[in-house]
Amino acid sequence: MAKNILIAYFSHGGENLVDDQIVDLGDEGNTKVAARLLREALASRGLKSNLFEIEPLIPYDRSYEGTLARSRQEYQDGAAPLINDGPNGYDAYQVIFLGYPNWWGTVPAPILSFLRDHDLHGKTIIPFVTHGGQRFLYSLETIQKEAPNATIQEGFAIAAPYMSAAKAVIEDWLKENADKLD
């Protein structure tokens, strides 16, 4: 019997660094694209999942420099900003795909808030990250520290400059790790 799956993610639209250039991604940041592709890939295997976008109550600046400054300060302060309420029926999910961009070598502050705001005891967390070359870096350790009673599985990493390959990365990961979802 397949487990109940939640895809919880934080994504930043607006200006982002791609191939050493600042570009405007519009409203759909890289991690949001990856979350949508993951949901489609799960559905193609007959697995139902729900999407939940983790959003800070005070949105990030759409400019790259503004987001960089705020995220740096949050990282230095260990801040966990207020975020939107979690999904309905949260307790029913056994598997949580947790998506985020790699900021400062770890999870962004809204992900810290999600980890701290939810009881993750007994859940399986499968992180997925969009990055500019650092993959997970220290983020898995941060997740383990914040969710010590959850099972943390290594998920997949998508390099932002190669988002066109995201679907293949997700499909390959699912082929190799289908047993984690049963």
Secondary structure, DSSP 8 states (H G I E B T S, - for coil): ----EEEEE----SEEEETTEEEE-TT--HHHHHHHHHHHHHHHTT--EEEEE--BSS---SSHHHHHHHHHHHHHHT----B----TTGGG-SEEEEEEE-BTTB--HHHHHHHHHS--TT-EEEEEEEESS-TTTTHHHHHHHH-TTSEE---EEEEGGGGGGHHHHHHHHHHHHGGGG-
